Amino acid sequence: MKKINKKVVVAMSGGVDSSVAAALLKKEGYDVIGVFMQFWFPSGEKYGENRCCSLKSWHEAQAVAKVLAIPIHKVNFGRQFKKFIVDEFLAEYAGGRTPNPCVNCNKFIKFDLLLKYARTVFGADYLATGHYASISSSRRKPGSRVSKNKSLINSKMVFSLRRAKDKTKDQSYFLYNLTQSQLKYLLFPLGDYTKDEVRKLAKKFKLPVYDKKDSQEVCFVSTTVNDFLKKYLKLKAGDIITIFSSPCLKGRCPKGGGVLKQNYFKTSPFPLLKTRRGGYRVIGRHQGLPLYTLGQRSGIGLSGGPWYVASFNHKKNQLIVTKNQKKSNIFQKELKLTKANWIFDEPRFPLSCEAQIRYYAKPAKCVVNKQNGLRVKFVAPQRAIMPGQSVVFYKNNELLGGGIIM
């Protein structure tokens, strides 16, 4: 094996992906150092409730490092994780938005704090993780337009971020905040492998975690998100209503107000309430608006359904539901976004591309315009566009950028 005179810090969580990433880099001849990050976990609970950094995970990461004959260190980012990830997570839910903590963790912890730590403390040339995504580089073409991106002004190389080979495991969606100045120091060794291939490699390398299950949930939530929100937020119960007549039908819908004209059973046990804006029936009680999300069907606690969460009236603390989701705010063709980041440079508008409004959502054709901010118009209506989530833009599997849905 030819020695590569480059030092790389690998973020090792004790999982199969980061372990194989370390093994592949060691095999290629890099000088590999493992780093295990200690994050925040709920107070009053035993050590390691955070699944990303439990005591068991630390021991598993140590076992892998021993097999690979590489050093491994633990760094504590608990205080920063609490501030930038957990507190923000709770604040967003309290404000009626649905955040994505994995996006923020990548932005503020892994590819900011950890990257700086790897470069300064360990003197590493690169930081590597087990993300399923691909980085490629090319020389800037002579005569290319002047960039507004400061990190590109004097750069001879341009880095691009693409979807991974395994489209079912691709994690590029969570990485749209990466910059040119960060990408040149990053390695994603798993970008050209499928999950099945990674597990086979783990077994081939005799890594003790080759059959460890993948973690799917929010790492700092030990049970369910709703249980976590009930513990840390002051939730206020309120009415669940269904609107049978609404000014929204004529384009005069108040922010957070009604959504759908419906004719409901005259024998309803709930009284019909009339206002200047229309009429509605109170058909139940909710346990706190942050516990519900747009388009939700199960867990609302109503009979005679199916019922769908159609909107929220935060001013009156009302949860608005409907039986006809296709004629409600659940399906929309447009959105606005903020806090945009472009991997290369801000594109020319209008931009025709594909957009993904959630990690598990299918990419949808759209046009992005810059008119009083960034606006996205989809070719076909999208289900449950939720403020606080990320919208990420792609063209031919290349990630262009993204932002937060308003």
C-alpha positions in Angstrom: 0.0 0.0 0.0 1.4 3.4 -1.1 1.5 5.9 1.7 -0.4 9.2 1.0 1.3 12.1 2.7 -2.0 13.5 3.8 -3.7 13.6 7.2 -7.4 13.1 7.5 -9.7 13.3 10.5 -12.7 11.0 10.3 -15.9 11.8 12.3 -16.6 8.4 13.8 -19.9 7.7 15.5 -19.6 4.0 16.0 -21.9 3.3 13.1 -21.1 1.2 10.0 -20.9 4.1 7.6 -18.3 6.3 9.4 -16.4 3.1 10.3 -16.2 2.0 6.6 -15.2 5.5 5.6 -12.3 5.4 8.0 -11.3 1.9 6.7 -11.4 3.0 3.1 -9.2 6.0 3.7 -6.7 3.9 5.7 -6.6 1.4 2.9 -5.9 4.2 0.4 -2.9 5.2 2.5 -4.1 8.3 4.4 -2.9 9.1 7.9 -6.2 8.6 9.6 -7.3 10.0 13.0 -10.7 9.2 14.4 -12.8 11.7 16.3 -15.9 10.9 18.2 -18.1 13.9 19.0 -19.9 14.1 22.4 -23.2 16.0 22.0 -25.9 17.2 24.4 -28.3 14.8 26.0 -31.4 15.5 28.2 -30.7 16.4 31.8 -31.9 14.1 34.5 -31.4 11.1 32.2 -28.6 8.5 32.2 -25.4 9.1 30.2 -25.8 8.6 26.5 -29.5 9.2 25.7 -28.3 11.0 22.6 -28.1 8.1 20.1 -25.3 9.7 18.1 -22.9 9.7 21.1 -24.0 7.2 23.6 -21.5 5.4 25.8 -22.2 2.3 23.8 -21.4 4.2 20.5 -18.2 5.5 22.0 -17.1 2.0 22.9 -18.0 0.7 19.4 -16.0 3.5 17.8 -13.0 2.6 20.0 -13.4 -1.1 18.9 -13.4 -0.1 15.2 -10.3 2.2 15.7 -8.5 -0.7 17.4 -9.2 -3.0 14.4 -8.0 -0.4 12.0 -5.0 0.5 14.2 -5.8 4.2 14.2 -5.9 6.7 17.1 -9.3 8.0 18.2 -10.2 11.0 20.3 -13.4 12.3 21.9 -14.3 16.0 21.6 -17.2 17.5 23.6 -19.4 19.9 21.6 -22.3 19.5 24.0 -22.7 23.3 24.8 -22.6 24.3 21.2 -25.0 21.5 20.2 -27.5 22.6 22.8 -27.3 26.2 21.6 -27.3 25.8 17.8 -29.3 22.6 17.4 -31.6 21.8 20.4 -32.5 25.3 21.5 -33.2 26.2 17.8 -35.2 23.1 17.3 -37.5 24.0 20.2 -37.7 27.7 19.3 -38.8 26.8 15.7 -41.5 24.4 16.9 -42.7 27.0 19.4 -42.9 29.5 16.5 -45.1 27.3 14.3 -42.3 25.9 12.1 -41.0 22.4 11.5 -37.1 22.5 11.6 -34.6 20.0 10.4 -32.0 19.5 13.1 -29.7 17.4 10.8 -29.3 20.4 8.4 -28.3 22.6 11.3 -26.0 20.0 12.8 -24.1 19.8 9.5 -24.0 23.6 9.2 -22.9 24.5 12.7 -21.3 21.5 14.2 -19.8 19.0 11.7 -18.7 21.3 8.9 -17.9 24.3 11.0 -16.7 23.5 14.5 -15.4 20.0 13.7 -13.7 21.1 10.5 -12.0 24.0 12.2 -11.0 21.6 15.0 -9.6 19.1 12.6 -7.6 21.7 10.7 -6.2 23.6 13.8 -5.9 21.0 16.6 -4.9 18.0 14.5 -3.3 19.8 11.6 -5.4 17.7 9.2 -5.5 18.2 5.5 -9.1 16.9 5.3 -12.2 16.1 7.3 -14.1 13.0 6.2 -17.5 11.7 7.2 -19.8 8.8 6.3 -22.3 10.9 4.4 -23.7 9.4 1.2 -22.8 12.2 -1.2 -20.1 12.9 -3.8 -17.7 15.8 -4.2 -16.0 16.5 -7.6 -13.6 19.2 -8.6 -12.5 20.9 -11.8 -10.4 23.8 -12.9 -12.2 27.1 -13.5 -12.7 27.8 -17.1 -10.8 30.8 -18.6 -13.2 33.7 -19.1 -15.8 32.5 -16.6 -18.0 35.2 -15.2 -16.8 37.1 -12.2 -18.0 35.4 -9.0 -19.8 37.2 -6.1 -18.6 34.3 -4.0 -15.6 35.5 -2.0 -14.1 32.0 -1.7 -14.1 31.7 -5.5 -12.5 35.0 -6.5 -8.9 33.8 -6.4 -9.6 30.1 -6.6 -8.3 28.0 -9.5 -10.5 25.0 -8.6 -14.3 24.7 -8.4 -16.0 22.0 -6.3 -19.4 20.6 -6.9 -21.6 18.4 -4.7 -23.6 15.6 -6.3 -26.1 12.9 -5.2 -24.6 9.6 -4.1 -24.6 6.4 -6.1 -27.2 4.9 -3.8 -30.2 7.2 -4.4 -32.1 5.6 -1.5 -29.4 6.6 1.0 -28.3 9.9 -0.6 -27.8 12.5 2.1 -26.8 15.5 -0.1 -30.1 17.1 0.9 -28.7 17.8 4.4 -25.5 19.4 2.9 -26.7 22.3 0.9 -25.1 24.8 3.3 -21.6 23.7 2.4 -19.3 26.3 0.8 -16.4 26.2 -1.7 -14.0 27.0 1.2 -15.3 24.0 3.1 -15.6 21.5 0.2 -11.9 21.7 -0.6 -11.2 20.2 2.8 -13.9 17.5 2.8 -13.9 13.8 1.8 -17.0 11.7 1.4 -15.6 8.2 0.8 -19.0 6.5 0.5 -20.4 8.5 -2.4 -19.6 5.8 -4.9 -21.0 2.9 -2.8 -24.4 1.5 -2.1 -25.5 0.7 1.5 -25.3 -3.1 0.7 -21.7 -2.6 -0.6 -20.8 -0.7 2.5 -22.0 -3.4 4.8 -20.1 -6.1 2.8 -17.0 -3.9 3.1 -17.5 -3.7 6.9 -17.6 -7.4 7.1 -14.6 -7.7 4.8 -12.6 -5.3 7.0 -13.7 -7.3 10.0 -15.3 -4.3 11.7 -17.4 -5.3 14.7 -20.2 -3.0 13.7 -20.9 -4.5 10.3 -24.4 -5.5 11.2 -25.3 -2.5 13.4 -28.8 -1.1 12.6 -29.0 2.4 11.1 -30.3 5.3 13.2 -33.3 7.0 11.6 -34.7 9.3 14.3 -33.6 12.7 15.7 -30.4 11.8 17.7 -31.1 13.8 20.8 -34.8 12.6 21.1 -34.9 9.3 23.1 -38.6 8.5 22.4 -40.7 10.6 20.1 -40.5 14.2 18.9 -43.9 14.9 20.5 -42.8 13.5 23.8 -39.7 15.8 23.6 -41.8 18.8 22.8 -44.2 18.1 25.6 -41.3 17.9 28.0 -39.6 21.2 27.0 -42.3 23.4 25.6 -45.2 25.1 27.4 -48.0 23.7 25.2 -51.5 25.2 25.2 -54.6 23.1 24.3 -57.1 24.6 22.0 -60.0 24.0 19.5 -59.9 21.8 16.5 -62.1 23.4 13.9 -63.4 22.7 10.4 -64.4 25.6 8.1 -67.4 25.3 5.9 -67.2 28.8 4.4 -64.1 30.8 4.0 -62.9 34.0 2.3 -59.8 32.0 1.3 -62.0 30.8 -1.7 -61.9 34.4 -3.0 -58.2 34.9 -2.4 -58.7 36.9 0.9 -57.4 34.3 3.3 -56.0 35.8 6.4 -52.5 34.6 7.4 -52.9 31.3 9.3 -56.6 31.3 8.7 -59.2 29.1 7.1 -58.7 26.9 4.0 -61.6 25.1 2.6 -65.3 25.3 1.8 -67.1 22.3 3.2 -70.7 21.2 3.8 -70.9 19.1 6.9 -73.6 17.1 8.5 -76.5 19.2 10.0 -76.9 16.7 12.8 -73.4 17.5 14.1 -73.2 17.6 17.9 -71.0 20.6 17.7 -72.4 24.1 17.4 -72.1 26.1 14.2 -70.1 29.3 14.9 -70.3 32.3 12.6 -67.8 35.2 12.2 -67.3 37.9 9.7 -64.8 35.7 7.9 -67.1 32.7 7.5 -68.4 29.8 9.6 -66.9 26.8 11.3 -67.5 24.0 13.7 -65.5 23.2 16.7 -65.1 19.4 16.5 -62.5 18.6 19.1 -59.5 19.7 21.2 -55.8 19.7 20.3 -53.0 19.3 22.8 -50.8 22.1 21.5 -50.2 23.3 17.9 -46.5 22.3 17.8 -47.5 18.7 18.1 -49.1 18.7 14.6 -47.9 19.2 11.1 -49.5 20.2 7.8 -51.1 17.2 6.0 -51.0 15.0 9.1 -53.7 12.3 9.2 -53.0 10.0 12.1 -52.8 11.1 15.7 -55.3 14.0 15.5 -57.8 12.3 17.8 -61.0 12.8 15.8 -63.6 10.2 14.8 -65.6 10.2 11.5 -62.5 10.8 9.4 -60.2 10.6 7.6 -59.3 14.1 8.8 -56.2 16.0 7.7 -54.4 19.0 9.3 -55.0 21.8 6.8 -53.8 24.9 8.5 -53.1 26.6 11.8 -54.5 29.8 13.3 -51.8 30.7 15.8 -53.5 33.9 16.9 -56.5 32.0 18.1 -54.7 28.8 18.9 -56.9 26.8 16.5 -56.0 23.6 14.6 -57.9 23.6 11.2 -58.7 20.2 9.7 -60.4 19.1 6.5 -61.7 16.0 4.9 -60.8 17.1 1.4 -57.0 17.6 1.3 -56.8 18.2 -2.4 -58.8 21.4 -2.2 -57.0 22.9 0.8 -53.7 24.5 1.7 -52.2 21.1 2.0 -51.3 21.2 -1.7 -49.5 24.3 -3.0 -47.6 25.3 -6.1 -45.5 28.1 -4.7 -43.2 28.9 -1.7 -40.8 31.6 -0.5 -37.5 30.8 1.0 -34.9 32.5 3.2 -31.2 31.9 4.3 -30.3 30.6 0.8 -26.9 29.2 0.1 -25.5 28.3 -3.3 -22.7 25.7 -3.6 -21.0 27.5 -6.5 -22.4 30.9 -7.0 -25.8 32.5 -7.1 -27.3 31.3 -10.4 -29.0 33.5 -13.1 -32.7 33.8 -12.7 -35.2 32.5 -13.6 -33.7 29.1 -12.8 -35.3 25.9 -14.1 -34.4 23.0 -11.9 -35.8 20.4 -9.5 -36.6 21.1 -5.9 -36.9 18.8 -2.9 -39.1 20.1 0.0 -38.3 17.3 2.5 -35.6 14.6 2.8 -38.1 11.9 1.7 -39.9 14.0 -0.9 -39.5 13.3 -4.5 -37.7 16.0 -6.5 -40.2 18.2 -8.4 -39.7 20.4 -11.4 -39.9 24.1 -10.7 -38.7 27.6 -11.6 -36.9 29.8 -9.1 -37.2 33.6 -9.4 -35.7 36.5 -7.5 -38.7 38.8 -7.0 -38.9 40.5 -3.5 -36.8 37.6 -2.3 -36.5 34.0 -3.6 -39.7 32.4 -4.8 -40.2 28.9 -6.2 -43.1 27.9 -8.5 -43.7 24.2 -9.1 -45.1 22.6 -12.2 -47.3 20.4 -10.1 -48.8 21.2 -6.6 -46.7 19.8 -3.8 -48.1 18.2 -0.6 -47.4 19.8 2.8 -44.9 22.5 2.1 -44.0 23.3 5.7 -42.3 26.5 7.0 -39.0 25.7 8.7 -38.1 22.8 6.4 -35.4 23.0 3.8 -36.0 23.3 0.1 -33.0 22.0 -1.9 -32.3 22.5 -5.6 -30.8 20.0 -8.0 -29.9 19.9 -11.7 -28.8 16.6 -13.3 -28.1 15.2 -9.8 -25.9 18.2 -8.9 -26.8 20.1 -5.8 -27.1 23.8 -6.6 -28.1 25.1 -3.2 -31.1 25.5 -0.9 -32.7 27.5 1.8 -35.4 27.5 4.6 -39.0 27.6 3.6 -40.9 30.6 4.9 
